[in-house]
């Protein structure tokens, strides 16, 4: 039985219409004065801190605490502005999925497992009216490595449930191979959805426990009971 469900954000709960990537690139350009460093970088499924480190490497700049603070202050300011003007959406089936989880006989806890820094996660989900569902999670400012963010989300979930939790009692839902890998890292079950940057064909070789076009195609009861 699933007792904890951990959701990825981008491409899984919402599509921000590119607001996240645009905010990242514009913040980097304004803080570090380089538009080149973010070109050609693969954003999908990555953690915010890993992305920042990669871009800083391109301009031979050290990732100091001061640089991290300056960047994420600029990023979250821009993100909030862009989320208001860039058209995005909630991914298909998400709201019904969350409502259905809350009506299961043994209602699982729900949390986040995301590469977004916590403030970025809050801004994105607040914009689409989903933030109030999530009381805890693992975020991009907990660790640079997504597998370690998964371990943090797992520990916080166990604390929230006030129990010892087994990996196979946890469900990770995400849209990239990175989500599947980090779910495996905590021995969780993984539901992959093709609502983000990756198609069904691209996700198939990564062997999630379930792979669906979107959350309309499977119910929480089919997985969690
Ligand atoms: Mg994602």
Boltz pocket constraint, residues with backbone or C-beta under 6 A from the ligand:
constraints:
  - pocket:
      binder: B
      contacts: [[A, 8], [A, 9], [A, 10], [A, 11], [A, 12], [A, 44], [A, 45], [A, 174], [A, 175], [A, 176], [A, 196]]
      max_distance: 6.0
